């Protein structure tokens, strides 16, 4: 299957996302071609391997937090597993495909027959639980940094499913590169303009950001002076909270990433819908604190700027 085949149902945004990811995987595996590492590719929201957004099964898949996904957002969710399997110059040694929707597991298992020369594992379950466990087991087995193994993880969620504890577990390996499709649109819907979010939404935001840093997106504003008879008085009633621009939603997350990853993309790639509203920001982080992390970041920044 070619890139054009994978984009049969997609548009420019899907093509750019896949081109960035493909470019990175090919550069990553080539750069490590002469190194004695086993290379692992992990797709944490693998779907079927190639999701048709119009299929009945895919429409049944609902985001964990209940956000509705519009048709344009759904265009993003296809092609990444096959793309990684088709890296040929220096193929990955192992593949781990994680998918919570058990109706998709059969299609993922079929990839084992189609790509019989690849070592593929499919793991049903919540991506956060699986990834945290996988990182823990790998670090116990290989040490930190990992001895003889490196990995790339692709976090391509429907909405706000990725928890900060999962991202932190990836950073703790000191051996994994991660691409994150950050859900600007979903988060914006949970950050009301003139007040703080309701407690349930605030809990979700704490889980995504790994703390209350998102509250810095709000600032207190007092109402203007009000004329009361002969005297001018400033009302000191309850302050209004207003949110900063959407770019700050992304910057708060990037700043938090920089506290646990030694290498984080400076300029994520923004993806917009046809109404020019931001859907996602595509960003990169490398857990390797050495030269490898710097090289990985240079490659990622080049691709993010180019596409």
C-alpha positions as CSV (number, residue, x, y, z in Angstrom):
1,X,0.0,0.0,0.0
2,X,1.4,3.4,-1.0
3,X,1.0,6.8,0.7
4,X,-1.6,7.7,-1.9
5,X,-3.6,4.6,-1.1
6,X,-3.5,5.4,2.7
7,X,-4.8,8.9,2.0
8,X,-7.8,7.7,-0.1
9,X,-10.2,9.1,2.5
10,X,-7.9,11.9,3.8
11,X,-7.0,15.5,3.0
12,X,-4.0,17.7,3.2
13,X,-3.8,17.5,7.0
14,X,-3.8,13.7,7.0
15,X,-1.1,13.7,4.3
16,X,1.1,16.1,6.3
17,X,0.8,14.2,9.5
18,X,1.7,10.9,7.8
19,X,4.5,12.5,5.8
20,X,6.0,14.0,8.9
21,X,5.7,10.6,10.7
22,X,7.0,8.7,7.7
23,X,9.9,11.1,7.3
24,X,10.9,10.7,10.9
25,X,10.6,6.9,11.0
26,X,12.8,6.5,7.9
27,X,15.4,9.0,9.2
28,X,15.3,7.4,12.6
29,X,15.9,3.9,11.4
30,X,18.6,5.0,9.0
31,X,20.4,6.9,11.6
32,X,20.5,3.8,13.8
33,X,21.2,1.5,11.0
34,X,24.8,0.8,12.1
35,X,24.0,0.8,15.8
36,X,23.5,-2.5,17.7
37,X,19.9,-1.6,18.9
38,X,16.7,-3.5,18.6
39,X,14.2,-0.9,17.3
40,X,10.6,-0.9,18.4
41,X,7.6,1.0,17.1
42,X,4.6,1.5,19.3
43,X,1.2,2.7,18.1
44,X,-0.9,3.4,21.2
45,X,-4.2,4.1,19.4
46,X,-3.7,1.7,16.5
47,X,-7.3,1.3,15.3
48,X,-7.6,-1.2,12.5
49,X,-4.3,-0.3,10.9
50,X,-6.2,1.6,8.3
51,X,-9.4,3.2,9.5
52,X,-12.1,4.2,7.1
53,X,-13.8,7.0,8.9
54,X,-17.1,6.1,7.3
55,X,-17.1,2.5,8.5
56,X,-19.8,1.4,11.0
57,X,-17.2,0.0,13.4
58,X,-15.2,3.2,13.5
59,X,-18.2,5.3,14.1
60,X,-18.9,3.2,17.2
61,X,-15.6,4.2,18.7
62,X,-16.2,7.0,21.2
63,X,-13.6,9.1,22.9
64,X,-13.0,8.3,26.6
65,X,-14.2,11.6,27.8
66,X,-17.3,11.7,25.6
67,X,-16.4,14.5,23.2
68,X,-18.1,14.2,19.9
69,X,-15.7,14.0,17.0
70,X,-16.5,15.8,13.8
71,X,-15.9,14.2,10.4
72,X,-12.9,16.4,9.7
73,X,-11.2,15.4,12.9
74,X,-11.8,11.7,12.1
75,X,-9.7,12.1,8.9
76,X,-6.6,12.0,11.0
77,X,-7.0,8.4,12.3
78,X,-5.6,6.1,9.7
79,X,-2.5,4.8,8.1
80,X,0.2,5.0,10.8
81,X,0.6,1.3,11.6
82,X,1.0,0.3,8.0
83,X,3.3,3.2,7.4
84,X,5.7,2.0,10.1
85,X,5.5,-1.6,8.8
86,X,6.5,-0.4,5.4
87,X,9.8,1.2,6.5
88,X,12.1,-0.9,4.4
89,X,15.7,0.4,4.5
90,X,16.2,-0.6,8.1
91,X,12.9,-2.1,9.3
92,X,11.9,-1.9,12.9
93,X,12.6,-5.1,14.8
94,X,9.4,-5.2,16.8
95,X,5.9,-3.6,16.6
96,X,3.4,-3.1,19.4
97,X,-0.1,-2.1,18.5
98,X,-2.4,-1.1,21.3
99,X,-6.1,-0.7,20.8
100,X,-9.0,-0.5,23.4
101,X,-11.8,-1.3,20.9
102,X,-11.7,-5.1,20.7
103,X,-13.6,-5.1,17.4
104,X,-10.4,-3.7,15.8
105,X,-8.1,-6.3,17.2
106,X,-8.9,-8.9,14.5
107,X,-7.9,-6.4,11.8
108,X,-4.7,-5.7,13.6
109,X,-4.0,-9.4,14.0
110,X,-4.4,-9.8,10.2
111,X,-1.4,-7.6,9.8
112,X,0.7,-10.4,11.2
113,X,-0.1,-12.5,8.1
114,X,0.2,-9.6,5.7
115,X,3.6,-8.7,7.2
116,X,4.8,-12.2,8.1
117,X,8.5,-11.0,8.2
118,X,7.7,-8.5,11.0
119,X,7.5,-9.3,14.7
120,X,4.1,-7.8,15.6
121,X,2.3,-7.8,19.0
122,X,-1.3,-6.6,19.5
123,X,-2.3,-5.6,22.9
124,X,-6.0,-4.9,23.7
125,X,-6.6,-2.4,26.5
126,X,-6.4,1.2,27.6
127,X,-3.4,2.8,26.1
128,X,-2.4,4.5,29.3
129,X,-2.4,1.3,31.3
130,X,-0.6,-0.6,28.7
131,X,2.1,2.0,28.0
132,X,2.9,2.6,31.7
133,X,3.2,-1.2,32.3
134,X,5.3,-1.6,29.1
135,X,7.7,1.2,30.0
136,X,8.1,-0.2,33.6
137,X,8.7,-3.7,32.4
138,X,11.2,-2.6,29.7
139,X,13.1,-0.5,32.2
140,X,13.3,-3.3,34.7
141,X,14.6,-5.6,32.0
142,X,17.0,-3.3,30.2
143,X,17.9,-0.7,32.8
144,X,17.7,3.1,32.4
145,X,18.7,4.1,29.7
146,X,17.6,0.9,28.0
147,X,20.5,-1.4,27.1
148,X,20.4,-2.5,23.4
149,X,16.9,-1.2,22.6
150,X,15.3,2.0,21.4
151,X,11.7,2.9,20.6
152,X,9.4,5.4,18.9
153,X,5.9,5.8,20.3
154,X,3.0,7.4,18.3
155,X,0.3,8.9,20.5
156,X,-2.6,9.7,18.1
157,X,-5.7,9.8,20.4
158,X,-9.3,10.6,19.5
159,X,-9.4,13.4,22.0
160,X,-8.1,13.8,25.6
161,X,-7.3,10.2,26.4
162,X,-3.6,10.6,26.9
163,X,-2.8,11.0,30.6
164,X,0.3,12.9,31.9
165,X,1.3,9.9,34.0
166,X,1.7,8.0,30.7
167,X,3.8,10.7,29.1
168,X,5.9,10.9,32.3
169,X,6.5,7.1,32.2
170,X,7.8,7.4,28.6
171,X,10.2,10.2,29.6
172,X,11.5,8.1,32.5
173,X,12.8,5.5,30.1
174,X,15.5,7.9,28.8
175,X,15.3,5.8,25.6
176,X,12.1,6.6,23.7
177,X,11.1,9.2,21.2
178,X,7.4,10.2,21.2
179,X,5.1,11.9,18.7
180,X,2.0,13.5,20.3
181,X,-1.1,14.7,18.4
182,X,-2.3,17.2,21.0
183,X,-6.1,17.8,20.9
184,X,-6.5,21.6,20.9
185,X,-10.1,21.4,19.8
186,X,-11.2,19.0,22.5
187,X,-9.4,20.9,25.2
188,X,-10.8,24.2,24.1
189,X,-14.3,22.9,24.5
190,X,-13.5,22.1,28.1
191,X,-12.0,25.5,28.8
192,X,-14.9,27.9,29.0
193,X,-14.2,31.6,28.3
194,X,-15.7,33.4,31.3
195,X,-15.3,31.0,34.1
196,X,-13.2,28.1,35.4
197,X,-14.2,24.6,34.1
198,X,-16.7,22.6,36.1
199,X,-15.1,20.1,38.6
200,X,-15.4,17.1,36.3
201,X,-13.7,18.9,33.4
202,X,-11.1,20.4,35.7
203,X,-10.2,16.8,36.8
204,X,-9.8,15.8,33.2
205,X,-7.5,18.8,32.5
206,X,-5.4,18.0,35.6
207,X,-5.0,14.5,34.2
208,X,-3.9,15.7,30.7
209,X,-1.6,18.4,32.0
210,X,-0.3,16.5,35.0
211,X,-1.4,19.2,37.4
212,X,-3.1,22.6,37.7
213,X,-0.7,24.5,35.3
214,X,-3.6,24.9,32.9
215,X,-5.2,27.3,35.4
216,X,-2.5,29.8,34.4
217,X,-4.6,30.2,31.2
218,X,-7.0,32.2,33.2
219,X,-6.6,35.6,34.6
220,X,-8.8,37.6,37.0
221,X,-10.4,40.7,35.6
222,X,-12.3,43.3,37.6
223,X,-15.3,45.0,36.0
224,X,-14.9,48.7,35.0
225,X,-15.8,51.5,37.4
226,X,-19.5,52.2,37.8
227,X,-21.1,55.6,38.4
228,X,-23.1,55.6,41.6
229,X,-24.8,58.9,42.2
230,X,-22.3,61.6,42.9
231,X,-19.6,59.1,43.8
232,X,-17.6,56.8,41.5
233,X,-17.0,53.4,42.9
234,X,-15.2,50.3,41.7
235,X,-17.3,47.2,42.3
236,X,-15.3,44.5,44.0
237,X,-17.7,41.7,43.5
238,X,-16.6,38.2,42.3
239,X,-13.9,38.4,39.7
240,X,-14.4,37.2,36.1
241,X,-12.0,34.6,34.7
242,X,-11.1,34.7,31.1
243,X,-8.9,32.4,29.1
244,X,-5.9,33.4,27.0
245,X,-5.6,32.5,23.3
246,X,-5.5,28.9,22.1
247,X,-1.8,29.1,21.4
248,X,-1.3,29.3,25.2
249,X,-3.2,26.0,25.6
250,X,-0.4,24.4,23.6
251,X,2.5,26.3,25.2
252,X,1.5,25.3,28.7
253,X,1.7,21.7,27.7
254,X,5.0,22.1,25.8
255,X,6.5,23.9,28.9
256,X,5.4,20.9,31.0
257,X,7.0,18.5,28.5
258,X,10.3,20.4,28.9
259,X,10.4,19.6,32.6
260,X,10.7,15.9,31.9
261,X,12.1,15.5,28.4
262,X,15.6,16.8,27.5
263,X,14.5,17.5,23.9
264,X,11.1,18.9,22.9
265,X,10.0,20.5,19.6
266,X,10.0,24.3,19.6
267,X,7.4,24.7,16.9
268,X,4.7,22.1,16.7
269,X,2.7,21.7,13.5
270,X,-0.8,23.0,13.8
271,X,-3.7,21.4,11.9
272,X,-6.9,23.3,11.2
273,X,-10.3,22.3,9.9
274,X,-12.1,23.9,6.9
275,X,-13.3,26.8,9.2
276,X,-9.7,27.5,10.1
277,X,-10.2,26.4,13.7
278,X,-7.3,24.5,15.3
279,X,-7.9,20.8,15.7
280,X,-4.5,19.5,16.8
281,X,-0.9,20.4,17.4
282,X,1.6,17.7,16.3
283,X,4.6,17.8,18.6
284,X,7.7,15.7,19.4
285,X,9.8,14.9,22.5
286,X,12.9,12.7,22.9
287,X,13.7,11.1,26.2
288,X,17.4,10.4,25.4
289,X,19.5,13.0,27.3
290,X,22.6,12.5,25.1
291,X,23.6,13.2,21.5
292,X,20.9,10.9,20.2
293,X,18.2,13.1,21.6
294,X,19.7,16.2,20.0
295,X,19.9,14.5,16.6
296,X,16.3,13.2,16.9
297,X,15.1,16.7,17.8
298,X,16.9,18.3,14.8
299,X,15.2,15.7,12.5
300,X,11.8,16.4,14.0
301,X,12.1,20.1,13.9
302,X,13.1,20.0,10.2
303,X,10.1,17.9,9.3
304,X,7.7,20.0,11.4
305,X,8.9,23.2,9.7
306,X,8.9,21.6,6.2
307,X,5.4,20.3,6.2
